[in-house]
Amino acid sequence: MSYFKALILSGTSAVALLGSSPAVMAEGGLRCEPGETYVMNVMVMGHPYWVPVFEGFKQAAEALGCEAVFSGTPDYDITKQIASFEQDLVTNPKGILLHPMQADPFIDPINRAIDAGVSVTTFAADSPKSKRTAYITSDNLAEAKFAADEIVKTVGDSAEYAVLENPGQSNHDLRVTALIAYMEKTYPAMKLVARQATNQDPNAAFTAVSAMLQANPDLAALWIPEAGSAEGAVAAVKAAGDTLMIIHADITPTTLEEIKAGNIHMALNPNQGIQGFVGFMNTFLGAHSGLIDPFNDYKVSGFNPMQIPFVDNGFAVITKDNADSFVLEAYMEGRD
């Protein structure tokens, strides 16, 4: 008789099984040791996107008795972010939740951290060729498909559209390339008439969209993979006295106000608090992999059993009707 069948026939309860499982073995369970610290490292630290993410990160840390630290660089500079990441390692954190500005330059820094015993989870952007133990993000393919379908629903299936982009950041790249590919396959009469890198710079977006409007008088819609460029794009449309359907990913206080005013059609915003909370939990579990017995070959292969290629934190659709739910100041009221 098989072990599994014997368990069923004996009436052994799931509770009894769990009671003897390594997953709940340790004294203290899912708790940090005093002073155990986890870091969230980002680029452009002043960007409002990180605020709800870090709030979720802190909430999870506090629930488990851990210390949470916000770190990174104020600049959009890959060299400076890598330097900040390496400075974080000097402080001996137990784990780092990392938003890598670019994928490949972070391979070696992440691998060195992992080899030194520091748990590393990526979020919102990835370094998939590294040894990071998990990747937390919204489904960028789903976002792109939703945006494409919304554009066609609004302007028709044989209109002109354009995209702005931020080459080199994995999630932004995927949002753009996936939308274009989906348009070509699903709505072949849709015409991509302009594609410009604006790199999250509102001024560059203002210039690019101004030129697009002049060169393409029938331009009907614009997809933008982030909110900084959306700020410049909507300003250009307003300055030209033109009308254009704008849909973008992420959100800033400025674009939120433009959504309320009806100047931006909608935004697709990752569930940032979930991203931070789940990001912390995956980083914690990567650092406490002894709590996990995943029924695979990790003991002989030598890799961390906490391996999750992708966790989808979901995304919200922000329109004029629900924009008040995404006011950052209201969200932060009463928080530390």
LOPA-407674 format. One record per residue (C-alpha): residue number from 1; residue in three letters; x, y, z. Coordinates in steps of 0.25 Angstrom, whole numbers, plus 2048, in hexadecimal, padded with zeros to 3 digits. Layout:
+-----+-----+-----+-----+-----+
!   n ! res !   u !   v !   w !
+-----+-----+-----+-----+-----+
! NUM ! ALA !   X !   Y !   Z !
...
+-----+-----+-----+-----+-----+
This chain:
+-----+-----+-----+-----+-----+
!   n ! res !   u !   v !   w !
+-----+-----+-----+-----+-----+
!   1 ! MET ! 800 ! 800 ! 800 !
!   2 ! SER ! 805 ! 80E ! 7FC !
!   3 ! TYR ! 809 ! 818 ! 807 !
!   4 ! PHE ! 7FF ! 822 ! 801 !
!   5 ! LYS ! 7F4 ! 817 ! 801 !
!   6 ! ALA ! 7F7 ! 813 ! 80F !
!   7 ! LEU ! 7F5 ! 821 ! 814 !
!   8 ! ILE ! 7E8 ! 822 ! 80E !
!   9 ! LEU ! 7E3 ! 815 ! 813 !
!  10 ! SER ! 7E8 ! 818 ! 821 !
!  11 ! GLY ! 7E1 ! 825 ! 822 !
!  12 ! THR ! 7ED ! 82D ! 825 !
!  13 ! SER ! 7E9 ! 83C ! 825 !
!  14 ! ALA ! 7EF ! 847 ! 81D !
!  15 ! VAL ! 7F1 ! 84E ! 82A !
!  16 ! ALA ! 7F9 ! 843 ! 830 !
!  17 ! LEU ! 802 ! 842 ! 823 !
!  18 ! LEU ! 805 ! 851 ! 824 !
!  19 ! GLY ! 808 ! 850 ! 833 !
!  20 ! SER ! 814 ! 847 ! 82F !
!  21 ! SER ! 818 ! 84E ! 823 !
!  22 ! PRO ! 826 ! 855 ! 821 !
!  23 ! ALA ! 81E ! 861 ! 81C !
!  24 ! VAL ! 819 ! 865 ! 82B !
!  25 ! MET ! 825 ! 85F ! 832 !
!  26 ! ALA ! 82D ! 86A ! 837 !
!  27 ! GLU ! 82B ! 870 ! 845 !
!  28 ! GLY ! 826 ! 87E ! 842 !
!  29 ! GLY ! 821 ! 87A ! 834 !
!  30 ! LEU ! 81F ! 886 ! 82A !
!  31 ! ARG ! 827 ! 890 ! 833 !
!  32 ! CYS ! 834 ! 898 ! 832 !
!  33 ! GLU ! 83F ! 897 ! 83B !
!  34 ! PRO ! 841 ! 8A5 ! 843 !
!  35 ! GLY ! 848 ! 8AF ! 839 !
!  36 ! GLU ! 845 ! 8A6 ! 82D !
!  37 ! THR ! 844 ! 8B0 ! 821 !
!  38 ! TYR ! 83F ! 8B0 ! 813 !
!  39 ! VAL ! 841 ! 8BB ! 809 !
!  40 ! MET ! 839 ! 8C0 ! 7FD !
!  41 ! ASN ! 842 ! 8C6 ! 7F3 !
!  42 ! VAL ! 83D ! 8CE ! 7E7 !
!  43 ! MET ! 842 ! 8D9 ! 7DD !
!  44 ! VAL ! 83D ! 8E7 ! 7DD !
!  45 ! MET ! 839 ! 8E6 ! 7EC !
!  46 ! GLY ! 830 ! 8F3 ! 7EC !
!  47 ! HIS ! 826 ! 8ED ! 7E2 !
!  48 ! PRO ! 818 ! 8EB ! 7E8 !
!  49 ! TYR ! 817 ! 8DD ! 7E3 !
!  50 ! TRP ! 820 ! 8D7 ! 7EE !
!  51 ! VAL ! 817 ! 8DD ! 7F9 !
!  52 ! PRO ! 80C ! 8D3 ! 7FA !
!  53 ! VAL ! 816 ! 8C8 ! 7F6 !
!  54 ! PHE ! 81E ! 8CB ! 802 !
!  55 ! GLU ! 812 ! 8CC ! 80B !
!  56 ! GLY ! 80E ! 8BE ! 807 !
!  57 ! PHE ! 81D ! 8BA ! 809 !
!  58 ! LYS ! 81D ! 8C0 ! 817 !
!  59 ! GLN ! 80F ! 8BA ! 81B !
!  60 ! ALA ! 814 ! 8AC ! 818 !
!  61 ! ALA ! 821 ! 8AF ! 820 !
!  62 ! GLU ! 81A ! 8B4 ! 82C !
!  63 ! ALA ! 811 ! 8A8 ! 82C !
!  64 ! LEU ! 81D ! 89F ! 82D !
!  65 ! GLY ! 825 ! 8A8 ! 836 !
!  66 ! CYS ! 82F ! 8AC ! 82C !
!  67 ! GLU ! 837 ! 8B9 ! 829 !
!  68 ! ALA ! 833 ! 8BF ! 81B !
!  69 ! VAL ! 83D ! 8C9 ! 814 !
!  70 ! PHE ! 83A ! 8D2 ! 808 !
!  71 ! SER ! 846 ! 8D3 ! 7FF !
!  72 ! GLY ! 84B ! 8D6 ! 7F1 !
!  73 ! THR ! 850 ! 8E2 ! 7E9 !
!  74 ! PRO ! 849 ! 8EF ! 7E6 !
!  75 ! ASP ! 84E ! 8EF ! 7D8 !
!  76 ! TYR ! 84A ! 8E7 ! 7CB !
!  77 ! ASP ! 858 ! 8E1 ! 7CA !
!  78 ! ILE ! 85B ! 8D2 ! 7CA !
!  79 ! THR ! 869 ! 8D4 ! 7CF !
!  80 ! LYS ! 864 ! 8DC ! 7DB !
!  81 ! GLN ! 859 ! 8D2 ! 7DE !
!  82 ! ILE ! 863 ! 8C6 ! 7DD !
!  83 ! ALA ! 86C ! 8CE ! 7E7 !
!  84 ! SER ! 860 ! 8D0 ! 7F0 !
!  85 ! PHE ! 85D ! 8C1 ! 7F0 !
!  86 ! GLU ! 86B ! 8BE ! 7F3 !
!  87 ! GLN ! 86B ! 8C8 ! 7FF !
!  88 ! ASP ! 85E ! 8C1 ! 804 !
!  89 ! LEU ! 866 ! 8B4 ! 804 !
!  90 ! VAL ! 870 ! 8BA ! 80D !
!  91 ! THR ! 866 ! 8BC ! 818 !
!  92 ! ASN ! 863 ! 8AC ! 818 !
!  93 ! PRO ! 854 ! 8AC ! 816 !
!  94 ! LYS ! 84D ! 89F ! 816 !
!  95 ! GLY ! 847 ! 8A2 ! 808 !
!  96 ! ILE ! 845 ! 8AC ! 7FE !
!  97 ! LEU ! 838 ! 8AF ! 7F6 !
!  98 ! LEU ! 83E ! 8B5 ! 7E9 !
!  99 ! HIS ! 838 ! 8BD ! 7DD !
! 100 ! PRO ! 844 ! 8BC ! 7D3 !
! 101 ! MET ! 844 ! 8C8 ! 7CA !
! 102 ! GLN ! 84A ! 8BE ! 7BF !
! 103 ! ALA ! 84B ! 8AF ! 7BF !
! 104 ! ASP ! 859 ! 8AB ! 7BA !
! 105 ! PRO ! 861 ! 8B5 ! 7C2 !
! 106 ! PHE ! 85B ! 8AF ! 7CF !
! 107 ! ILE ! 85E ! 8A1 ! 7CC !
! 108 ! ASP ! 86C ! 8A0 ! 7D3 !
! 109 ! PRO ! 868 ! 8A9 ! 7DF !
! 110 ! ILE ! 85C ! 8A1 ! 7E1 !
! 111 ! ASN ! 863 ! 894 ! 7E0 !
! 112 ! ARG ! 86E ! 899 ! 7E9 !
! 113 ! ALA ! 864 ! 89C ! 7F4 !
! 114 ! ILE ! 85D ! 88F ! 7F2 !
! 115 ! ASP ! 86A ! 888 ! 7F4 !
! 116 ! ALA ! 86D ! 890 ! 800 !
! 117 ! GLY ! 860 ! 88B ! 806 !
! 118 ! VAL ! 857 ! 897 ! 804 !
! 119 ! SER ! 849 ! 894 ! 7FF !
! 120 ! VAL ! 846 ! 89C ! 7F2 !
! 121 ! THR ! 838 ! 89E ! 7EC !
! 122 ! THR ! 836 ! 8A7 ! 7E0 !
! 123 ! PHE ! 829 ! 8AF ! 7DE !
! 124 ! ALA ! 822 ! 8B7 ! 7D3 !
! 125 ! ALA ! 82F ! 8B5 ! 7CB !
! 126 ! ASP ! 837 ! 8A9 ! 7CA !
! 127 ! SER ! 845 ! 8A3 ! 7C8 !
! 128 ! PRO ! 841 ! 895 ! 7C3 !
! 129 ! LYS ! 84E ! 88F ! 7C0 !
! 130 ! SER ! 853 ! 892 ! 7CF !
! 131 ! LYS ! 851 ! 889 ! 7DA !
! 132 ! ARG ! 846 ! 891 ! 7E1 !
! 133 ! THR ! 83C ! 888 ! 7E8 !
! 134 ! ALA ! 82F ! 88F ! 7E3 !
! 135 ! TYR ! 829 ! 89A ! 7DA !
! 136 ! ILE ! 81D ! 8A2 ! 7DF !
! 137 ! THR ! 816 ! 8AA ! 7D5 !
! 138 ! SER ! 809 ! 8AD ! 7CE !
! 139 ! ASP ! 806 ! 8A5 ! 7C1 !
! 140 ! ASN ! 80C ! 8AE ! 7B6 !
! 141 ! LEU ! 807 ! 8A6 ! 7AB !
! 142 ! ALA ! 7F9 ! 8A7 ! 7B1 !
! 143 ! GLU ! 7FA ! 8B6 ! 7B3 !
! 144 ! ALA ! 7FE ! 8B7 ! 7A4 !
! 145 ! LYS ! 7F3 ! 8AF ! 79F !
! 146 ! PHE ! 7E9 ! 8B6 ! 7A8 !
! 147 ! ALA ! 7EF ! 8C4 ! 7A2 !
! 148 ! ALA ! 7EE ! 8BF ! 794 !
! 149 ! ASP ! 7DF ! 8BA ! 795 !
! 150 ! GLU ! 7DC ! 8C7 ! 79C !
! 151 ! ILE ! 7E2 ! 8D0 ! 791 !
! 152 ! VAL ! 7DA ! 8C8 ! 787 !
! 153 ! LYS ! 7CD ! 8C9 ! 78F !
! 154 ! THR ! 7CF ! 8D8 ! 790 !
! 155 ! VAL ! 7D4 ! 8DC ! 782 !
! 156 ! GLY ! 7D1 ! 8D1 ! 779 !
! 157 ! ASP ! 7D9 ! 8C5 ! 773 !
! 158 ! SER ! 7DF ! 8CD ! 767 !
! 159 ! ALA ! 7E4 ! 8D9 ! 76E !
! 160 ! GLU ! 7F3 ! 8DF ! 76F !
! 161 ! TYR ! 7FA ! 8DD ! 77C !
! 162 ! ALA ! 808 ! 8E0 ! 782 !
! 163 ! VAL ! 810 ! 8DC ! 78E !
! 164 ! LEU ! 81A ! 8E2 ! 797 !
! 165 ! GLU ! 825 ! 8D9 ! 79D !
! 166 ! ASN ! 830 ! 8D7 ! 7A7 !
! 167 ! PRO ! 83A ! 8CE ! 7A1 !
! 168 ! GLY ! 842 ! 8C5 ! 7AB !
! 169 ! GLN ! 838 ! 8C4 ! 7B6 !
! 170 ! SER ! 832 ! 8B6 ! 7B5 !
! 171 ! ASN ! 824 ! 8B8 ! 7B9 !
! 172 ! HIS ! 823 ! 8C5 ! 7B0 !
! 173 ! ASP ! 829 ! 8BE ! 7A4 !
! 174 ! LEU ! 81F ! 8B3 ! 7A6 !
! 175 ! ARG ! 813 ! 8BC ! 7A7 !
! 176 ! VAL ! 816 ! 8C2 ! 79A !
! 177 ! THR ! 81B ! 8B6 ! 792 !
! 178 ! ALA ! 80F ! 8AE ! 796 !
! 179 ! LEU ! 805 ! 8B9 ! 793 !
! 180 ! ILE ! 80B ! 8BA ! 785 !
! 181 ! ALA ! 80B ! 8AB ! 782 !
! 182 ! TYR ! 7FD ! 8AA ! 787 !
! 183 ! MET ! 7F8 ! 8B5 ! 77E !
! 184 ! GLU ! 7FF ! 8AF ! 772 !
! 185 ! LYS ! 7F9 ! 8A1 ! 775 !
! 186 ! THR ! 7EB ! 8A5 ! 77A !
! 187 ! TYR ! 7E8 ! 8B2 ! 773 !
! 188 ! PRO ! 7F0 ! 8B3 ! 766 !
! 189 ! ALA ! 7E9 ! 8BF ! 761 !
! 190 ! MET ! 7EF ! 8C7 ! 76D !
! 191 ! LYS ! 7FB ! 8CF ! 768 !
! 192 ! LEU ! 807 ! 8D3 ! 771 !
! 193 ! VAL ! 80B ! 8E0 ! 76B !
! 194 ! ALA ! 816 ! 8E4 ! 776 !
! 195 ! ARG ! 81F ! 8DE ! 781 !
! 196 ! GLN ! 828 ! 8E7 ! 789 !
! 197 ! ALA ! 831 ! 8E4 ! 795 !
! 198 ! THR ! 82E ! 8EF ! 7A0 !
! 199 ! ASN ! 834 ! 8E7 ! 7AB !
! 200 ! GLN ! 82A ! 8EC ! 7B6 !
! 201 ! ASP ! 82E ! 8FB ! 7B3 !
! 202 ! PRO ! 822 ! 904 ! 7B2 !
! 203 ! ASN ! 82A ! 90E ! 7AA !
! 204 ! ALA ! 82E ! 904 ! 7A0 !
! 205 ! ALA ! 820 ! 8FF ! 79F !
! 206 ! PHE ! 81A ! 90D ! 79D !
! 207 ! THR ! 824 ! 90F ! 791 !
! 208 ! ALA ! 821 ! 901 ! 78C !
! 209 ! VAL ! 812 ! 902 ! 78C !
! 210 ! SER ! 812 ! 910 ! 787 !
! 211 ! ALA ! 819 ! 90B ! 77B !
! 212 ! MET ! 810 ! 8FF ! 779 !
! 213 ! LEU ! 804 ! 907 ! 779 !
! 214 ! GLN ! 80A ! 910 ! 76E !
! 215 ! ALA ! 80E ! 905 ! 766 !
! 216 ! ASN ! 802 ! 8FC ! 768 !
! 217 ! PRO ! 7F5 ! 904 ! 768 !
! 218 ! ASP ! 7EC ! 8F8 ! 768 !
! 219 ! LEU ! 7F4 ! 8F2 ! 775 !
! 220 ! ALA ! 7E9 ! 8EC ! 77E !
! 221 ! ALA ! 7EF ! 8E6 ! 78A !
! 222 ! LEU ! 7FC ! 8E5 ! 791 !
! 223 ! TRP ! 801 ! 8DA ! 79A !
! 224 ! ILE ! 80C ! 8DD ! 7A5 !
! 225 ! PRO ! 813 ! 8D2 ! 7AE !
! 226 ! GLU ! 815 ! 8DC ! 7BA !
! 227 ! ALA ! 810 ! 8E9 ! 7C0 !
! 228 ! GLY ! 81B ! 8F3 ! 7BF !
! 229 ! SER ! 81A ! 8F3 ! 7AF !
! 230 ! ALA ! 80B ! 8F4 ! 7B1 !
! 231 ! GLU ! 80C ! 901 ! 7B8 !
! 232 ! GLY ! 814 ! 907 ! 7AC !
! 233 ! ALA ! 80A ! 901 ! 7A2 !
! 234 ! VAL ! 7FE ! 906 ! 7A8 !
! 235 ! ALA ! 804 ! 914 ! 7A9 !
! 236 ! ALA ! 808 ! 914 ! 79A !
! 237 ! VAL ! 7FA ! 910 ! 796 !
! 238 ! LYS ! 7F4 ! 91B ! 79E !
! 239 ! ALA ! 7FE ! 925 ! 799 !
! 240 ! ALA ! 7FA ! 921 ! 78B !
! 241 ! GLY ! 7EB ! 922 ! 78D !
! 242 ! ASP ! 7EA ! 914 ! 788 !
! 243 ! THR ! 7E2 ! 908 ! 78D !
! 244 ! LEU ! 7E9 ! 8FB ! 78E !
! 245 ! MET ! 7E6 ! 8EE ! 796 !
! 246 ! ILE ! 7F1 ! 8EC ! 7A0 !
! 247 ! ILE ! 7F2 ! 8DF ! 7A8 !
! 248 ! HIS ! 7FF ! 8DC ! 7B1 !
! 249 ! ALA ! 804 ! 8D3 ! 7BB !
! 250 ! ASP ! 807 ! 8D7 ! 7CA !
! 251 ! ILE ! 802 ! 8E4 ! 7D0 !
! 252 ! THR ! 808 ! 8F1 ! 7D6 !
! 253 ! PRO ! 800 ! 8FC ! 7DD !
! 254 ! THR ! 801 ! 904 ! 7D0 !
! 255 ! THR ! 7FB ! 8FA ! 7C7 !
! 256 ! LEU ! 7F0 ! 8F6 ! 7D1 !
! 257 ! GLU ! 7EC ! 905 ! 7D0 !
! 258 ! GLU ! 7EC ! 904 ! 7C1 !
! 259 ! ILE ! 7E3 ! 8F8 ! 7C2 !
! 260 ! LYS ! 7D9 ! 8FF ! 7CB !
! 261 ! ALA ! 7D9 ! 90A ! 7C1 !
! 262 ! GLY ! 7D6 ! 901 ! 7B5 !
! 263 ! ASN ! 7E3 ! 904 ! 7AE !
! 264 ! ILE ! 7E9 ! 8F6 ! 7B0 !
! 265 ! HIS ! 7DF ! 8EA ! 7AD !
! 266 ! MET ! 7E4 ! 8E1 ! 7B7 !
! 267 ! ALA ! 7F0 ! 8DB ! 7BE !
! 268 ! LEU ! 7F4 ! 8CC ! 7C1 !
! 269 ! ASN ! 7FA ! 8CC ! 7CF !
! 270 ! PRO ! 801 ! 8C0 ! 7D6 !
! 271 ! ASN ! 7FC ! 8BD ! 7E3 !
! 272 ! GLN ! 807 ! 8C4 ! 7EA !
! 273 ! GLY ! 804 ! 8C0 ! 7F9 !
! 274 ! ILE ! 803 ! 8B1 ! 7F5 !
! 275 ! GLN ! 810 ! 8B2 ! 7ED !
! 276 ! GLY ! 817 ! 8B7 ! 7F9 !
! 277 ! PHE ! 810 ! 8AD ! 803 !
! 278 ! VAL ! 812 ! 8A1 ! 7FA !
! 279 ! GLY ! 820 ! 8A6 ! 7F7 !
! 280 ! PHE ! 824 ! 8A6 ! 805 !
! 281 ! MET ! 81E ! 898 ! 808 !
! 282 ! ASN ! 826 ! 892 ! 7FC !
! 283 ! THR ! 833 ! 899 ! 801 !
! 284 ! PHE ! 830 ! 894 ! 80F !
! 285 ! LEU ! 82E ! 886 ! 80B !
! 286 ! GLY ! 83A ! 886 ! 802 !
! 287 ! ALA ! 842 ! 88A ! 80E !
! 288 ! HIS ! 83B ! 87F ! 816 !
! 289 ! SER ! 83B ! 874 ! 80C !
! 290 ! GLY ! 83C ! 869 ! 817 !
! 291 ! LEU ! 82D ! 86C ! 81A !
! 292 ! ILE ! 82A ! 866 ! 80C !
! 293 ! ASP ! 82B ! 858 ! 807 !
! 294 ! PRO ! 826 ! 859 ! 7F8 !
! 295 ! PHE ! 827 ! 84A ! 7F4 !
! 296 ! ASN ! 832 ! 84C ! 7EA !
! 297 ! ASP ! 841 ! 84A ! 7E8 !
! 298 ! TYR ! 846 ! 856 ! 7EF !
! 299 ! LYS ! 84E ! 84E ! 7F9 !
! 300 ! VAL ! 856 ! 848 ! 7EE !
! 301 ! SER ! 856 ! 854 ! 7E4 !
! 302 ! GLY ! 85A ! 85E ! 7EF !
! 303 ! PHE ! 850 ! 869 ! 7EB !
! 304 ! ASN ! 847 ! 871 ! 7F5 !
! 305 ! PRO ! 83A ! 869 ! 7F6 !
! 306 ! MET ! 833 ! 877 ! 7F5 !
! 307 ! GLN ! 832 ! 878 ! 7E6 !
! 308 ! ILE ! 826 ! 87F ! 7E0 !
! 309 ! PRO ! 828 ! 884 ! 7D2 !
! 310 ! PHE ! 81C ! 88D ! 7D2 !
! 311 ! VAL ! 812 ! 892 ! 7DC !
! 312 ! ASP ! 807 ! 89B ! 7D6 !
! 313 ! ASN ! 803 ! 8A6 ! 7E0 !
! 314 ! GLY ! 7F7 ! 8AB ! 7D6 !
! 315 ! PHE ! 7F4 ! 8B8 ! 7D1 !
! 316 ! ALA ! 7E9 ! 8C2 ! 7D3 !
! 317 ! VAL ! 7E2 ! 8CA ! 7C8 !
! 318 ! ILE ! 7E1 ! 8D9 ! 7CC !
! 319 ! THR ! 7D7 ! 8E2 ! 7C5 !
! 320 ! LYS ! 7D0 ! 8EF ! 7C8 !
! 321 ! ASP ! 7C5 ! 8E7 ! 7D0 !
! 322 ! ASN ! 7CF ! 8E1 ! 7DA !
! 323 ! ALA ! 7DB ! 8EA ! 7DA !
! 324 ! ASP ! 7D8 ! 8EF ! 7E8 !
! 325 ! SER ! 7DC ! 8E1 ! 7EE !
! 326 ! PHE ! 7EA ! 8E3 ! 7E9 !
! 327 ! VAL ! 7EE ! 8F1 ! 7EF !
! 328 ! LEU ! 7FB ! 8EE ! 7F6 !
! 329 ! GLU ! 7F9 ! 8F8 ! 801 !
! 330 ! ALA ! 7EC ! 8F2 ! 806 !
! 331 ! TYR ! 7F3 ! 8E4 ! 805 !
! 332 ! MET ! 7FE ! 8E9 ! 80E !
! 333 ! GLU ! 7F5 ! 8F0 ! 819 !
! 334 ! GLY ! 7F8 ! 8E9 ! 826 !
! 335 ! ARG ! 804 ! 8E2 ! 822 !
! 336 ! ASP ! 812 ! 8E3 ! 828 !
+-----+-----+-----+-----+-----+
